[in-house]
Amino acid sequence: MRKTTVITSIFGVVALISPFSLFAADEEEAAPPPLTEVWFVIPKAGMESQFFEAAAADKAVRSKLGDSREWRAFTVAIGHHLDAIQYRGCCFNWADQDAYIAEDEEKGLSDNWNENVHPYVDHYHHYFERFDWENSKWASGENDGPYFGVTTWSVKQGAGPASYLARVKMSQLAIEGGWDHDWLWLSRIGGKPTTAVVSSYENFADMEPPEESFYDFVVGELGAEEAGAMFADFGSGYTDSDYTVWKLDPDLSDDPDDD
């Protein structure tokens, strides 16, 4: 079993957001590789405490075995499926995944999980996610949470390029226009296609909406008519949306300071 992270911030009236994450690129640093591995784990009802105890012990086992991938674990603070745990391992290219599978087999990284954690698991979801660093503004080392708001849109079947082009346009407008908030875009690989944007929060007070919404910012830059058309194009590619706030669980997560 492998592990992972998450994201959010919403476009208000379709308004863009603020920060999230774990790894990040700023304008002066080369962007990390684009892929992250994501596991959603649902413990068996009534066995949550056993799961958390066994999963925390598994972290120590993996560290002792020399797991080369840094895993972060998150629990749901606001949203549906409060029993879900999300593990995230970042950042790599496709060929690196082949190397990690070989490492897992060589070192037996998953053996302890399969034997001592899996019995407390009801089911899993396994995905990869691709970060869009070029159209994100994510300051390295400054978006440490521990809360991460993630707005997720379900991709409409047969949608054309208008939504993606609008996302690029609004992102570059925010970057070039000095929108004073951070955001991180990602798309899911596997399962139902989704697009998501993430924001990072230090606490609940940090979740207070900004005085100027992203919508108002865009109207100031483009005018109401052009701004409305751009947001309409963005929304044309999706059927619905969902917002979840995830919280980093330090007991289940690797500590980068231990590297």
MOLIN-V910244 format. One record per run of one state. SS is the DSSP state (H for helix, E for strand, C for the rest). FROM is the first residue (numbers start at 1). TO is the last residue. Records with the same first field share a line. If there is no record, write none. Layout:
# MOLIN-V910244
SS = FROM-TO + FROM-TO
This chain:
# MOLIN-V910244
C = 1-3 + 5-34 + 44-47 + 66-70 + 79-83 + 93-93 + 108-110 + 132-132 + 136-136 + 138-146 + 156-161 + 178-182 + 190-193 + 202-204 + 208-213 + 223-223 + 236-237 + 249-255 + 259-259
E = 4-4 + 35-43 + 71-78 + 84-92 + 121-131 + 137-137 + 147-155 + 183-189 + 194-201 + 238-248
H = 48-65 + 94-107 + 111-120 + 133-135 + 162-177 + 205-207 + 214-222 + 224-235 + 256-258
